[in-house]
Amino acid sequence: MAKPKNRISGVTVRGFKSICTEQKLDIRPLTILAGANSSGKSSFMQPLLLLKQTLESSGDPGALLLDGPNVRFTRAEQVLSHLLGQVSTQEFAVKVALLEGLSLELVFRQEEGKGFELSKMIYGAGKETTEITPNITHDDIVKILPQPLKAMHKELGKGESTGLHWKVERQRCFFVFELVGTQEAKQRIRFGPYGVSPSQAFVPFIQGVIHLPGLRGNARRTYPKTAGGPDFQGTFEQYVASVIAQWQANGGKPELDNLALALEDMGLTWKVKAEPVDDTQVELKVGRLTRGKRGGAQDLVSIADVGFGVSQSLPVVVALIAARPGQLVYLEQPEIHLHPLAQRKLAIVLCEAVERGVVAVVETHSALLVRELQTLIATRKLDKQDVALHWLQRGEEGETTVQTADLDDEGAYGDWPEDFDKTELEAEQLYLDSVEARHAGK
């Protein structure tokens, strides 16, 4: 398995929608988010998506871009936690942890008529943490500077006439240190705490998130040409046609072979081809049959003319193949419009992505998908240590809590909330009891 040296290893949220008190999600190479409708599954990943769309905005949108391509809010009240219809807090926090031991907690406070402002940033390196606020003093900043910057500051600061001093400025959703001087000195230099700027250590992982929402739109006759990665701004479905076209142009045989094999194994199609229509548009064609036959390479039709499952599943498989080791792929309801057998085969596609070092966070309602993952663990095709099963549920007052299952060597988990696996078993039992009662009546 390709083990990435660094990646997002955890997300902690508090004060966000139904996540009132601090809740943590351990992010493993394959992370499953399960739970009833409106239990808070999407809410847990939305703070990370808010950071992503804020960083990707063409201009400075302020501390947070609330209404963007990944998450859409129009008022700060929609973001903050509510209990029994009342706003319970004026701030929310999100903490991102990396595998190498770094962490960054961002605390956003509602400003009347202004959305949110960044009020505090807590940077962690191992057991050491540094709290950074707009009011931190020059002397406090100097104390926590790494030695090379202290030496440089001392050299630049010779002679009081320079007027050089350290201050904190907000840079989108982060605080940064700046060394500024008097107007005569005309000096302005930016650094990060401990020589590691949050925008350097965390931005690549946040911006690198590949987000595929549950609503992926209808299949189209043509798709606009886009960049082919490795980072994808906004949501991923708009890039699929161009990514496939790029694989074809660059001789990406492994990627194209993996794509075809996965789709054929899922019983959807045996071939996908991207054909340029003009300088701005690409057409996606797929094999009309689910299995390849002699002469089948000529039997291709527009993706708009085949079953809905192909257009909904193609972005899922392409995203998992296109992702780099350590890159997080967030999939909402990847099983949508899939036959039960295809849902089971999707588990194998996820397993293969994990083998390549991809980090897959999957929000799902499919008991079949989870059961197949258990089977892969039991047959030693998937390491239980690489899987996190999180169940999200809401209490009587609407507060979301997280329950994490500990998997054994056979992939079995302990007592999970009864409305997941038990629901399917109860439906089966009710059917059998009804049939038995009818025959007994006769």
SVG drawing of the C-alpha trace seen along z (x, -y; Angstrom):
<svg xmlns="http://www.w3.org/2000/svg" viewBox="-58 -58 80 81">
<polyline fill="none" stroke="black" stroke-width="0.4" points="0.0,0.0 1.2,-3.5 1.2,-5.2 1.3,-9.0 3.7,-10.8 1.2,-13.4 -2.6,-13.9 -5.6,-15.2 -6.0,-12.8 -8.8,-14.4 -11.5,-17.1 -13.0,-18.5 -16.1,-20.8 -18.1,-22.7 -20.9,-25.3 -21.7,-24.4 -25.4,-23.7 -26.4,-20.6 -22.8,-20.0 -23.2,-22.0 -20.5,-20.6 -17.1,-19.6 -17.1,-16.4 -14.1,-14.8 -13.9,-12.7 -10.9,-10.5 -10.0,-10.5 -8.5,-7.2 -7.7,-6.1 -11.4,-4.9 -13.8,-6.9 -17.5,-6.0 -20.1,-8.5 -23.4,-6.8 -26.6,-7.8 -30.2,-8.7 -31.3,-11.7 -30.5,-15.0 -28.2,-13.4 -25.3,-15.8 -23.2,-13.8 -22.8,-16.6 -22.6,-19.2 -19.4,-17.6 -17.6,-18.1 -19.1,-21.5 -16.6,-23.6 -13.8,-22.1 -15.6,-22.9 -16.1,-26.5 -12.4,-26.8 -11.8,-25.3 -14.1,-27.6 -12.7,-30.6 -9.2,-29.8 -10.2,-29.2 -12.2,-32.5 -10.8,-34.7 -10.8,-37.7 -10.5,-38.1 -14.0,-37.2 -13.2,-38.0 -12.7,-35.4 -15.3,-33.0 -17.0,-32.7 -20.5,-31.5 -22.1,-31.2 -19.9,-29.3 -19.7,-26.2 -19.2,-23.7 -21.5,-25.0 -24.2,-27.6 -25.3,-29.8 -26.9,-33.3 -26.9,-34.2 -24.6,-33.5 -27.5,-32.2 -27.8,-29.3 -24.2,-28.2 -24.4,-28.5 -25.7,-25.8 -29.4,-25.8 -31.1,-23.9 -34.9,-23.8 -35.0,-26.6 -32.7,-29.0 -29.2,-30.1 -27.0,-28.6 -23.7,-30.3 -22.2,-33.3 -19.1,-31.4 -18.1,-28.1 -14.7,-26.4 -13.1,-23.9 -9.8,-22.1 -7.8,-20.3 -5.2,-17.8 -2.4,-16.4 -0.8,-13.0 2.6,-14.5 1.3,-16.0 0.4,-19.5 -3.0,-21.0 -4.8,-24.2 -8.0,-25.4 -9.8,-28.3 -12.5,-30.1 -15.0,-32.3 -17.3,-34.8 -20.4,-36.3 -20.2,-40.0 -23.5,-41.8 -24.2,-42.5 -20.7,-41.2 -21.0,-37.5 -18.0,-36.0 -14.7,-37.3 -11.7,-35.1 -11.3,-35.7 -8.6,-33.2 -6.2,-30.7 -4.5,-28.0 -1.5,-26.3 -0.3,-23.0 3.0,-21.2 3.1,-18.1 2.3,-19.0 3.1,-22.7 0.3,-25.1 0.3,-28.8 -2.8,-31.0 -2.8,-33.8 -5.3,-36.7 -5.4,-40.1 -4.3,-41.6 -1.1,-39.6 1.8,-42.0 5.1,-42.5 7.0,-41.1 4.8,-38.0 5.3,-37.4 9.1,-37.7 9.1,-35.2 7.6,-32.5 9.5,-33.2 11.9,-30.3 15.5,-31.1 16.3,-31.9 13.6,-34.6 14.7,-35.9 18.2,-36.4 16.9,-38.1 14.6,-40.3 17.6,-41.3 19.7,-42.2 16.9,-44.1 16.0,-45.9 19.4,-47.5 18.8,-51.2 15.6,-52.3 14.9,-54.5 13.7,-51.5 10.6,-51.2 10.3,-47.5 7.7,-45.6 5.7,-42.4 1.9,-42.4 -0.9,-40.0 -3.0,-40.3 -5.8,-38.2 -5.2,-36.5 -8.5,-35.0 -9.4,-32.4 -5.9,-32.5 -3.9,-34.8 -0.3,-35.6 2.6,-37.4 3.9,-40.4 7.1,-42.4 6.2,-46.0 8.1,-49.3 7.5,-53.0 6.5,-54.6 10.1,-55.7 11.3,-52.1 8.9,-50.8 9.4,-47.2 6.7,-44.5 7.5,-40.8 5.2,-37.9 6.0,-34.8 4.1,-32.0 4.5,-30.9 7.5,-28.7 8.6,-29.1 5.7,-27.1 2.9,-29.3 -0.6,-27.8 -1.1,-28.6 1.9,-26.5 1.3,-23.5 -2.5,-23.3 -3.7,-25.0 -2.5,-22.2 -4.6,-19.6 -7.6,-21.9 -7.6,-23.1 -6.7,-19.6 -10.0,-18.2 -12.0,-16.6 -15.7,-17.2 -18.4,-15.2 -21.9,-16.2 -24.9,-13.9 -26.7,-16.0 -24.5,-15.5 -26.9,-16.8 -28.2,-15.1 -26.0,-13.7 -25.2,-16.2 -24.6,-16.0 -21.4,-18.0 -19.2,-19.2 -17.0,-22.4 -13.3,-21.9 -11.6,-22.4 -8.2,-21.9 -7.3,-18.3 -6.1,-18.7 -4.4,-17.7 -6.4,-20.2 -10.0,-20.9 -11.8,-24.1 -15.4,-23.8 -17.2,-20.4 -15.7,-17.6 -18.4,-16.6 -17.6,-19.4 -14.1,-18.1 -14.8,-14.5 -14.9,-14.8 -11.7,-16.8 -9.9,-14.5 -10.7,-11.5 -9.7,-13.5 -6.4,-14.4 -5.7,-10.7 -6.3,-9.8 -4.1,-12.6 -1.2,-11.7 -1.4,-8.0 -2.8,-7.3 -3.3,-3.6 -3.4,-2.6 -6.0,-5.2 -8.2,-4.3 -7.9,-0.6 -8.7,-1.0 -11.8,-3.1 -13.0,-0.6 -12.5,2.4 -14.3,0.7 -17.3,-0.3 -17.5,3.1 -17.3,4.8 -20.1,2.7 -22.2,3.7 -22.5,0.2 -20.4,0.1 -17.2,1.5 -15.7,-1.6 -15.7,-5.4 -14.3,-7.8 -14.0,-11.6 -14.2,-13.2 -13.5,-16.9 -16.4,-18.6 -14.6,-21.9 -12.1,-24.1 -14.4,-24.5 -16.6,-21.3 -16.1,-17.6 -18.5,-14.8 -18.6,-11.7 -19.4,-8.4 -19.8,-5.0 -20.2,-1.5 -23.8,-0.7 -23.3,2.8 -22.1,3.6 -19.5,6.1 -17.1,5.8 -17.7,7.8 -16.2,8.0 -16.9,4.7 -18.0,3.1 -15.5,0.3 -17.7,-1.2 -20.8,-0.7 -20.5,-3.9 -23.4,-6.3 -23.6,-9.6 -23.6,-9.2 -27.0,-11.1 -28.5,-8.0 -27.7,-5.4 -29.0,-4.6 -28.8,-7.3 -26.5,-5.1 -23.6,-5.6 -23.5,-9.4 -23.9,-9.3 -21.2,-6.7 -18.6,-7.9 -17.6,-10.9 -17.1,-8.8 -14.7,-6.3 -12.8,-9.1 -12.3,-11.1 -10.9,-8.1 -8.5,-7.3 -7.5,-10.9 -6.7,-11.6 -3.1,-11.7 -1.8,-9.8 -2.8,-11.7 -5.5,-13.6 -8.9,-13.6 -11.9,-12.6 -15.2,-13.5 -18.1,-11.5 -21.7,-12.2 -24.0,-9.2 -21.8,-7.5 -24.3,-4.7 -27.1,-6.9 -28.9,-5.1 -26.8,-2.0 -28.2,1.6 -27.4,3.5 -24.7,5.6 -23.1,2.4 -23.1,1.0 -21.2,4.1 -18.7,3.6 -18.2,0.0 -16.6,1.2 -13.9,2.8 -13.3,-0.5 -12.9,-2.2 -10.5,0.5 -8.3,0.1 -8.2,-3.7 -7.0,-3.2 -4.3,-0.8 -3.1,-3.8 -2.9,-6.0 -6.1,-8.0 -8.1,-9.2 -11.8,-8.5 -14.5,-10.0 -17.8,-8.4 -21.2,-9.6 -23.6,-6.7 -27.0,-5.1 -26.0,-1.8 -25.9,1.1 -24.7,3.3 -21.7,1.1 -20.7,1.3 -21.3,5.1 -19.0,5.6 -16.3,3.5 -16.6,5.9 -16.2,8.8 -13.0,7.3 -11.6,6.9 -12.5,10.5 -10.8,11.8 -7.7,9.7 -8.1,7.5 -8.6,4.4 -6.8,3.6 -9.2,2.8 -6.8,0.1 -7.4,-1.8 -11.2,-1.9 -13.2,-4.3 -16.9,-3.7 -18.6,-6.7 -22.3,-6.8 -23.9,-10.2 -27.1,-10.7 -29.1,-13.5 -30.4,-13.7 -33.8,-14.9 -32.8,-18.5 -31.3,-18.1 -27.6,-17.9 -25.4,-15.7 -23.0,-13.2 -20.5,-10.8 -20.2,-7.1 -17.3,-5.3 -17.2,-1.5 -14.2,0.6 -13.7,3.3 -12.4,6.7 -10.2,8.9 -13.4,10.2 -14.7,6.7 -17.4,7.0 -18.4,4.0 -20.1,3.9 -23.4,2.4 -24.2,-0.3 -27.5,-2.2 -30.3,0.1 -31.7,-1.9 -28.9,-0.9 -28.4,2.9 -31.3,3.9 -33.8,2.0 -33.0,4.3 -33.2,7.4 -36.6,6.3 -38.0,5.7 -36.9,9.2 -38.3,10.8 -41.6,8.9 -42.0,10.2 -41.3,13.8 -43.7,13.5 -46.4,12.2 -46.0,15.0 -46.1,17.6 -49.2,16.0 -51.0,16.0 -50.2,19.7 -51.3,20.5 -54.6,18.7 -55.3,20.8"/>
</svg>
